[in-house]
Amino acid sequence: MSYDESERSRRRRRRSSRSSAAQPLEDDNLLSEILLRLPPDPSSLPRASLVSKRWLGLISDPGFSRRFLLHHRRNPPLLGFFVPFNFKPAMDPPNRVPDGYFSLCLDRENGGGIFMPMGSRHGLLLMYQSARYQLLVWDPFNVDLHRLAVPPEWLKAPFKGAVFRGAGDIQHFRLVLVSTETDEQQHTRAIARVYSSETAIWGDRISTPLPSKLPTKSHMYFTISVLVGHSLYWLFDDTSAKTLLLDGILEFDLEKQILAVKPVPVGIPKENMCRFQVMRAEGGGLGILFLSNFSAQLWKVETDCDGAASWVLGRTVELYKLLSIDSRKKRKWHQCIVGFAEYNNVLLLRTPTDLFMIQLEPLQFKKVSKTKKWAHYHPFESVYAAGTSIGGGHDGAELLHNT
């Protein structure tokens, strides 16, 4: 074979190789599956949409947007925090959500009064308006505000709520309220009811007895809920006690629609609720974080060969080493948990001087700001795709150009 013939043969093989490599990207279905697995960062889809009109068309399709949201529902990015209704971005450019995109006016048109944030989940923020005895569910992306009246029996004692979307649903939401009541026999019970936006109906009351050691007619204080697996969890304590003594964990199983009370780890001090955080344990399952002096203990539930569940200590994080706390300041170093992002396992820790954001897996930290006393940070973890409205109607591609 001559040199020219050999060269032509090599060129044909290279063209054939390039053609074979290009074939998968020429299949719209296969390309959609590839795009679906891009990271859920805000800039991922806008950047991909700039590749070609064909890519833009696939990404802008409403069906793809829905699939992208559902595919990444369990690993959404931590966009920022509401404090209490002012949004503080947490990501760096080009993923940083610009200031002013999430804004909600809660003054005259909403009747005034005190608005209490009760947590966020699946792109929704839940609030309680005490002046009107209303619950507000806000969708910052579509600028939708849903109002619903609190059931009258829930106004007799302190209560907490949690909002979430059902599996495979990006349109409707459900809401769980939990509180306590005391019956005629002076037995205190935890109670719950579930609201569905699809039917606009509150479900039947669900209840479970609280530990008998608690005094009768006691009112319980519940923390912000955390979703672990298919259950919502709240830490609770007796508000009649003079100290914020941790009494237990309330579980609401979303699939079985039942309430249950779970114990907390034995052998650790139960004082001061702000030192505890229920969370997803490393490796999955229920976990709890306990601030002990200058360290964070990560506990988890394990089941033995007989099926008995118990708390075991997983690992301990030396916070003073991680945060480089001067040993001379240890005596004055009081810490408090002021926020927790359930999907990212990110802790907001307040010290006398600074506010830290600590990611537990992998372990890393970031100083957010100087400490603001009495401020609670409500993490906003969510995914949005190109073409999804944000605040003033900008789509994902425009968001990229604005960062």
Disulfide bonds with the S-S distance in Angstrom:
none
